[in-house]
Amino acid sequence: MKQFFKMTMATILGLGVTLFLLGALAMITFVGFIGLIISGAEQGPVEVKKNSWLYMDFKEVITDRSNKDPFTSFDFATMRAIPQIGLNDLLRSLDAAADDDRITGIYLDMSKVNVGFATMNQIRNGLEKFKESGKPVRAYADYMGQKAFYMATVADSISLNPAGALELQGLSSQQMFYKQALEKLEVEVQVIRHGKFKGAVEPFILEGMSPENRLQVSKYVTALWDKMVEGVAEGRSISSAEINAIADGLKVRSAKDAKALDLVDHLRYRDEFVAELKELSEVKAEDSLSRLRLGKYAKSLAAAKVAGVDSHQDQIAVVYASGGIGMGKSKQGFMGAETISKAIAKARNNKKVKVIVLRVDSPGGSALASDVIWREIELAKKQKPVVVSMGNLAASGGYYIACGANRIIADESTITGSIGVFGLLPNFGGLLNNKLGITTDTVNTNSHADVASGFRAMDAFEQNAIQDSVENVYADFISKVAAGRGMTLEQVDEIGQGRVWIGKDALEIGLVDELGGLDRAVEVAAKMAKIEDYSIIEYPLQKDSFEALMESWTDDMTSSQLESLLGDDFKAYLQLHQTLKEGGVFVRLPFDKLLE
């Protein structure tokens, strides 16, 4: 019997070890398989043929910076790598293409455009700059949304499918409110805030926008629309009044309407459009058009870019700070204070780096995490200039981390400001007790030990105490803005209160110094550092593909699956998840969606 148990235990142990090894082998094989798929999609020489058209269809995910992490661009639902490109590489590619004798012109496929307004403006400006080379830019679409149309008006001519459509009806901003749903669930969200314009808390306590929030949303949506109308008017030689009349009357109801109203130049099928491109590049009708995707062209330039980093003694560091702000390390859609602070520290301690450009694209987040990053900016300023470049968003915490810079540059469509503070303390007592039959019992060592437990409402004393905390954070926030921008506390408070400003309005009230994109910020930084011959080094430093894959594949795989499931609502999920995870006091924009 003793021998029997010994052999049984040995068998079980052997089986367990075997299963473990098989599981590990399967995991390595799976990761290797994914790596092969990704490397197969990304690697290989890119040939740039003579008489090539640079092809832009905007199906690539456009971020501020190209990402080497393979899981960031991998869709586990389809088991395919999603094409993506950073705005940094995109603009560099347009500049290079203008002087590249192999590139005939740019072919814009405008059937789908889904980028932020500031990003869109910078791409449009890049295309305008490309046109200075004298090379043609042609646009085609089967269907054109408003963003696509605005982008397309930079082209020399626009072609639309005869059976297609073009949208032109104005912009709309919609926000979802949860008050009634929470009441039905008997969940009470206790809100403490400073800032009558701080709309981030309104979905939890109201059934619609407050007058203050409606005012600010109306102002920045109108400003965005006016910018689009201005671009369309210039590109199509149509008055702004006429464009608004077309939108108000919903006059574009068919492709023929778009042509009759001079919004497009040609109604034709894609093969007819391609035939024209062949003529322009002097290619025979029976031959194929040489079409090179922008992302592939960017990769063909990558080697020269990498080589250039070490070829100059002087460097400009560009630190990319994107996503909601919180403590810890950065990951997809999230800016970790630990990661960004270390990146800024590395840049300031790098003797080759003469100036730092902080590229901010963030709706805000944790007040504490924002302050940690702000402090690192202050330390950097003691050693070298710091310039902030604002992307689509640089509001609340996004403005907090920017306000101390020596100079701030924003796109005129950047959404910024939102200098306000709030705290959320949910009370799930009603849901647990009345809906689920779950009760709680508490033992406290002190009178208010369970103030943030989530199982009961706060009393008046506790509300006053937390309100004091919020007021302290707000006072600290506006004092840092005042010091950074050379204003009084009263001046900052007047334009603060959580109010959102569009970039061009932020310039008028002193929240930013000038309007422009990342390229302008780099120019300003070089002048401040008094350098002419320099290279760009980007932070945080990125890991190689396999290292990044092995380190973060589980988290990114989960995120990829959720993003595939939630679509456009994935960012809202990340913000809500981070709010519940971190707790505390927040400086952040509301959850809203701007519709075409």
GIFENRA-V53456 format. One line per field, one symbol per residue. psi: psi as a letter, one per 40 degrees, with the letter a starting at -180 (. if undefined). Layout:
BEGIN
psi->???
END
This chain:
BEGIN
psi->ddddddddddddddddddddddddddddddddddddddddddiiihhhiifihhhheeeihhidhihehdddfhhedefihhhiiiddddddddddddeheehdahhhhfdhhgiidddddddddddddddeeeiihiiiidhhidddddddeeidihhihdeaihhgeiihhihhheddddddefhhhhhhihheegededdeeieiiidddddddddddddddddddddddddefiidddddddddefegeiddddddefdidihiidddddddddddefhideiihhhhidddddddeddddddddeeidhihhhhhgiiihiiaiiahehhhddddddddddddehddheihhhhhgieabhdddddddddddddddediihhhhhbdhgibddddeddeidihhiieehhabfgiiiihgihedddddddefhiiiihididfdfdfdeeiiiidddddddddddddddddddddddddefiiddddddebfehhiiddddddeedidiiiadddddddddddefidhiihhhiihiiidddddddeddddddddddddddbeedddddddddddddaaiigiiihihhi.
END
